[in-house]
């Protein structure tokens, strides 16, 4: 009776929602913070949870497959070793629910520890983006390591033998500020319902177009018509134009001719070949996120993480790299930044946001001067201490910085831009292994 009384007014007879609106709501899922009433005798950490209530069965199954090595069953506590990826880099699943309510409706829900804030909330509410380079560097290094963790397949101790198996190597596929959560002094990844096993075709069912790379944009936004068909349409429109007498008809024809010419340009940009999951997919999304962090403004005009207009879509399809108009905003409001800070930040952005020749592995990004705090942009002990006290879980820093004794000058030429920076050219054998396509039978 006591158990029943406590469960009244709860979700799934177990979770009591916190007051207020959902933490996030979209067409694909709703996120609510709640208290697990079955854990009231345990620590507040165990009681406080985040519930991701999923709308679509395929998204639910994808996230389960990507996160877990084995499904223990609905409502069953998940032991740590069943989570495919380490707690240091991802928010772990505590349990999942796949049930039917009294109305016969399916309820698909993931239960995770409650984080502090998403990066999206941090950008909106805290004076970090475009201002605090040391916190931005800390974020860049942490998320780069988390993504390398997903790409390389390193997992918990009991799964070390799977380190280089294709089954345990995935591309996140939906990296953006909403899907990065701060916990203490670290940033962790969430939302794996768009993730893809390395080497498989990237899905188009769930895409945040404001963060997807140009190669996928060409699949999503290029016209279905062939170039010859469009050229024929343009020829017919041009021939008919002199015969149009009304002003309304003339305006319509001119607009149609302009749109057809733009379609032809977009078709000529690329063949729209469907991309396969590769680390460079997440590298692009990381670059878009870093641009927001380093400037305080979004690279593209978005509505709920999706490109807002056809002109934005066209810009992404025909993307040729960052221009001076983009780079002039980098750290232009940040106090006390050095020329080395700005140069390495611009170099990292240009590298990650190239249309084709992006870093092949996050190990390259981690060794970049901006992420690794090279001699050129070295942190003073006082700055390190300031980072320590900002979080409840202090960071541990080594006084020795690895530095970059050996480097080379890399020039990024895009349009009228030339950015030079010192980059560690070393790459490990493990990063080479990431380029191999999957040979497992898990691709759709």
Secondary structure, 3 states (H helix, E strand, C coil): CHHHHHHCCCECCCEEECCCCCCEECCCEEEEEEEEHHHCCCCHHHHEEEEEEECCHHHHHHHHHHHECCCCCCCCCCCHHHECCCCCCECCEEEEEEEECCCCCEEEEEEEECCCEEHHHHHHHCCCCCCCHHHHHHHHHHHHHHHHHHHHCCCCHHHHHHCCCHHHCEECCCCCHHHEEEECCEEEECCCCCCEECCCECCCCCCCCCCCCHHHHHHHHCCCCCHHHHHHHHHHHHHHHCCCCCHHHHHHHHHHHHHHHHHHHHHHHCCCCCCECCHHHHHHHHHHHHHHHHHCCCCCCEECCEECCHHHHHHHHCCCCCCHHHHCCCCCCCCCCCHHHHHHHHHHHHHHCCCCCCCCCHHHHHCEHHHHCCHHHCCCHHHHHHHHHCCCCCCCCCCCCCCCCCCEEEEEEECCEEEEEEECCCCCHHHHHCCCCCCCCCCC
